[in-house]
């Protein structure tokens, strides 16, 4: 019976719809950091945010993001990640001109 539940659980995870991000896990993690800091996303428990993002997003490279990986990249941001996300935010701002 436990085996059946495990198979059902795994099948449900595989069929779950995830948002496909054009960002890497590191970039997505940093962007979520900015959303939290700017209070665009308001949530008191960061672990729940990590879990939500990891569960509901996929990238070009991976369909499964681990919350631990997301957390690690959230706190350890590389300069190249900051630069790339900054450029994307500038692109977003430019879209508001028209």
C-alpha positions in Angstrom: 0.0 0.0 0.0 2.9 2.4 0.8 4.4 1.6 -2.6 1.2 2.4 -4.4 1.0 5.8 -2.5 4.6 6.6 -3.4 4.0 5.8 -7.1 0.8 7.9 -7.1 2.7 10.8 -5.4 5.5 10.6 -8.0 3.1 10.5 -10.9 1.3 13.6 -9.5 4.6 15.5 -9.2 5.5 14.7 -12.8 2.2 15.9 -14.2 2.1 19.1 -12.1 2.1 22.2 -14.3 5.2 24.4 -13.6 6.0 27.8 -14.9 8.9 27.7 -17.3 11.4 30.5 -16.5 13.9 31.8 -18.9 16.1 32.5 -15.9 18.6 30.1 -14.3 17.9 28.9 -10.8 20.5 31.4 -9.5 18.8 34.2 -11.4 15.3 33.2 -10.4 16.5 33.0 -6.8 18.0 36.4 -6.8 15.0 37.9 -8.6 12.7 36.5 -5.8 15.1 38.0 -3.3 14.5 41.4 -4.9 10.7 40.8 -5.0 10.8 40.1 -1.2 13.0 43.0 -0.4 10.8 45.4 -2.4 7.7 43.9 -0.8 6.2 43.0 -4.1 6.0 39.6 -2.6 5.0 39.7 1.1 5.5 36.6 3.1 7.0 36.2 6.5 8.5 32.7 6.1 11.3 32.6 3.5 11.5 28.8 3.6 8.0 28.7 2.3 8.9 31.0 -0.5 11.9 28.8 -1.4 9.6 25.8 -1.4 6.9 27.5 -3.5 9.4 28.7 -6.1 11.2 25.3 -6.3 8.0 23.4 -6.6 6.3 25.7 -9.2 9.1 26.7 -11.5 11.4 25.0 -13.9 14.2 26.3 -16.0 15.8 25.5 -19.4 18.3 23.2 -17.6 16.2 21.6 -14.9 12.6 20.5 -14.4 13.1 19.9 -10.7 14.6 22.7 -8.5 15.5 21.7 -5.0 14.5 24.1 -2.3 18.0 23.7 -0.8 19.6 24.8 -4.1 17.2 27.7 -4.3 18.1 28.7 -0.8 21.8 28.4 -1.4 21.6 30.6 -4.5 19.4 33.1 -2.6 22.1 33.8 0.0 25.2 33.3 -2.2 24.7 35.6 -5.2 27.4 35.9 -7.9 28.1 39.2 -9.6 27.2 37.8 -13.0 23.8 36.8 -11.7 23.2 40.3 -10.3 24.3 41.9 -13.6 22.0 39.6 -15.7 19.0 40.2 -13.5 19.7 44.0 -13.5 19.6 43.9 -17.3 16.3 42.0 -17.3 14.8 44.6 -14.9 16.0 47.4 -17.3 14.3 45.5 -20.1 11.1 45.4 -18.0 11.3 49.1 -17.3 11.8 49.8 -21.1 8.5 47.9 -21.7 6.7 50.5 -19.6 7.6 53.3 -22.0 5.1 52.5 -24.6 
